Amino acid sequence: MATTTTPTTNKRRKVEQKHPLVIAEEITEEDVVDAHELSEDTGLHSSTKAKMYFQWLIYPDFYANYWERKPLHIKRNFPDYYDGWFNRQEIERMLKEHTLAYGEDIDLTKYENETRTTLNPSGTATSKTVRLRFACQWFQPTCPLQVWKHFEDGCSVRLLCPQKFSDKMWKMLSILEEEWGCMAGSNTYLTPKGTQVRPKYCKVHLHVDAAV
C-alpha cells in the first residue's frame, strides 16, 4: 500500500521562495511570438500548435511550478503583448453586426460600496440597422444603443460568451481546448478608468489576460 507524506512547513516555504507568485519580466518586440500567425498555421499538428500557443500565452514555467498548486501573476512590462485579440473596437463591431441579448450575451454592471448592481435595459443591445416592411414600404429605424452611455456613467461592459460573435476569441479557445483536453469558455470585461468589477472566488481554473 502506497503512502504519502505531507511536506514540512519549511519545505513549503522554500518552494514559495523559489517560485514567486508574481513574475516581472522585461520583454522586447523581438521576444514576442506572432500568436495571430501561429493560430492560422495549418502546417502544424494541432497539439503542437496548442502547446506553442499556450507557451506564448502564459510563459514561462506555469505547468511545472504553478498548475493546480497556486496562482501566478505575470507582469510582462509590454503593454502590446496581447494586442489584436479583443478590444473596444471589437465590441463596437459586434454591436454593429449582431444583436446581443441582455443577461445572455451582455451585462452592464457597476460595483460601488462593495455591492455589484446589474443595470441591464430591457430588450437587446445593437447598433445595426433593422429593416421593417410596412404598407409596402421599407423603413430603417435604428435600435437605441445604451451600452456606451452606461459605460460613460461608470458601468463595466461584460460579454458572457464573446466567442459567439468574435472569430478571434473562438479561435483562441479552440486552441486552448486542444491543449487542455476539455471545453474552455470566456468572459470579457471592458471597465472604465477608476472603476473595478466585483471581487469573487471561482471554483474553476481561471486564466486572465489583461489588456490596456
KAJO-V947912 format. One record per helix or strand. SS is the DSSP state (~ for helix, > for strand). FROM is the first residue (numbers start at 1). TO is the last residue. If there is no record, write none. Layout:
BEGIN
SS,FROM,TO + SS,FROM,TO
END
This chain:
BEGIN
~,9,18 + >,22,24 + ~,29,31 + ~,35,40 + ~,46,58 + ~,62,65 + >,73,75 + ~,88,97 + >,100,102 + >,106,112 + >,115,118 + >,124,125 + >,129,129 + >,132,134 + >,137,139 + >,142,142 + ~,147,152 + >,156,159 + ~,162,164 + ~,167,180 + >,188,190
END
